[in-house]
């Protein structure tokens, strides 16, 4: 039995990835963990009190999104754990994968005009994660 780590932003746009990773975990009888990373590096650090407040609110949003993902998994008969981290996505994804003993990392593929990554950039990102961790990284 392995352990799948799925990075997710949550929300409706993440449902296809969540459904696919839940099905994969069920099919392979693997453990499943959902990860949400709060990365506020895009904010201007000059307004420190505001940044702390934003980071805290995004963390709460992430916890809520993960509970929703966990409920989606449970409704399909798959138990899962949830993890919220603060920091840069690539570093936190790699560190979390190593810490929990993930055997596969799953990322959602680009979907439509609201995609965070273009396909080529996502493939490059996945390759960097796989190279850094030695853990198979799959785009769904």
C-alpha positions as CSV (number, residue, x, y, z in Angstrom):
1,X,0.0,0.0,0.0
2,X,1.3,3.4,-1.0
3,X,0.5,7.0,-0.1
4,X,-0.7,9.6,-2.6
5,X,-0.1,13.3,-1.9
6,X,-2.4,15.5,-3.9
7,X,-1.8,19.3,-4.0
8,X,-5.1,21.1,-4.3
9,X,-6.4,24.7,-4.3
10,X,-9.9,23.4,-3.6
11,X,-13.1,24.6,-5.0
12,X,-15.0,23.6,-8.1
13,X,-12.1,23.8,-10.5
14,X,-10.3,21.2,-8.4
15,X,-13.1,18.6,-8.5
16,X,-11.9,16.7,-11.6
17,X,-8.4,16.3,-10.0
18,X,-9.9,15.3,-6.7
19,X,-12.2,12.8,-8.2
20,X,-9.4,11.3,-10.3
21,X,-7.0,11.0,-7.3
22,X,-9.8,9.6,-5.1
23,X,-10.4,6.9,-7.8
24,X,-6.7,6.2,-8.0
25,X,-6.4,5.8,-4.2
26,X,-9.4,3.5,-4.2
27,X,-8.1,1.4,-7.2
28,X,-4.6,1.0,-5.7
29,X,-5.8,0.8,-2.1
30,X,-3.4,3.6,-1.3
31,X,-3.6,6.2,1.6
32,X,-4.5,9.7,0.4
33,X,-3.5,13.1,1.7
34,X,-4.6,16.4,0.4
35,X,-2.2,19.4,0.6
36,X,-3.1,23.1,0.5
37,X,-0.2,25.6,0.5
38,X,-0.7,29.2,1.6
39,X,1.8,31.2,-0.4
40,X,1.6,34.9,0.1
41,X,5.0,35.7,-1.5
42,X,3.1,37.8,-4.1
43,X,2.1,40.4,-1.4
44,X,4.1,43.5,-0.6
45,X,5.8,43.0,2.7
46,X,5.6,46.7,3.7
47,X,2.1,46.2,5.2
48,X,3.1,43.5,7.7
49,X,-0.1,43.5,9.8
50,X,-2.2,43.2,6.7
51,X,0.0,40.3,5.4
52,X,-0.3,38.4,8.6
53,X,-4.1,38.8,8.5
54,X,-4.3,37.7,4.8
55,X,-2.1,34.7,5.5
56,X,-4.3,33.7,8.5
57,X,-7.5,34.1,6.4
58,X,-6.0,32.1,3.5
59,X,-5.0,29.3,5.9
60,X,-8.6,29.1,7.2
61,X,-9.8,29.1,3.6
62,X,-7.4,26.2,2.8
63,X,-8.6,24.3,5.9
64,X,-12.2,24.6,4.7
65,X,-11.3,23.6,1.1
66,X,-9.5,20.5,2.4
67,X,-12.4,19.5,4.6
68,X,-14.6,19.7,1.5
69,X,-12.0,17.5,-0.4
70,X,-11.9,15.1,2.5
71,X,-15.7,14.8,2.5
72,X,-15.7,14.1,-1.3
73,X,-13.2,11.3,-0.7
74,X,-15.2,9.9,2.2
75,X,-18.4,9.9,0.1
76,X,-16.6,7.6,-2.3
77,X,-15.3,5.3,0.5
78,X,-11.8,6.7,0.7
79,X,-10.3,8.0,4.0
80,X,-7.9,10.9,3.6
81,X,-5.9,13.3,5.7
82,X,-5.5,17.0,5.2
83,X,-2.4,19.1,5.5
84,X,-2.1,22.9,5.3
85,X,1.3,24.5,5.0
86,X,2.6,28.1,4.7
87,X,5.4,28.9,2.3
88,X,6.4,28.4,-1.3
89,X,4.4,25.7,-3.2
90,X,7.4,23.8,-4.6
91,X,9.3,23.7,-1.3
92,X,6.3,22.8,0.8
93,X,5.1,20.1,-1.6
94,X,8.5,18.5,-1.7
95,X,9.0,18.7,2.1
96,X,5.5,17.3,2.8
97,X,5.9,14.5,0.4
98,X,9.1,13.4,2.1
99,X,7.7,13.8,5.6
100,X,4.6,11.7,5.0
101,X,6.4,9.1,2.9
102,X,4.4,9.7,-0.2
103,X,4.9,7.2,-3.0
104,X,3.2,9.4,-5.6
105,X,2.5,13.1,-5.9
106,X,-0.5,14.2,-7.9
107,X,-1.0,17.6,-9.5
108,X,-4.1,18.8,-11.3
109,X,-3.7,19.6,-15.0
110,X,-4.5,23.0,-16.5
111,X,-8.1,23.6,-17.1
112,X,-9.5,26.4,-19.2
113,X,-8.9,30.1,-18.9
114,X,-8.5,30.1,-15.1
115,X,-5.6,27.7,-15.1
116,X,-2.8,28.6,-12.8
117,X,-0.1,26.9,-15.0
118,X,0.2,26.4,-18.7
119,X,0.7,22.8,-19.6
120,X,4.4,23.2,-20.4
121,X,5.1,25.0,-17.2
122,X,3.2,22.4,-15.2
123,X,5.2,19.6,-16.7
124,X,8.4,21.5,-15.9
125,X,7.2,22.0,-12.3
126,X,6.2,18.4,-11.9
127,X,9.7,17.4,-13.3
128,X,11.4,19.6,-10.7
129,X,9.4,18.1,-7.9
130,X,10.1,14.5,-9.0
131,X,13.8,15.3,-9.4
132,X,14.0,16.9,-6.0
133,X,12.1,14.2,-4.1
134,X,12.7,11.1,-6.1
135,X,8.9,10.5,-5.9
136,X,6.9,9.8,-9.0
137,X,4.9,13.0,-9.8
138,X,1.8,12.7,-12.0
139,X,-0.4,15.3,-13.6
140,X,-4.1,14.3,-13.8
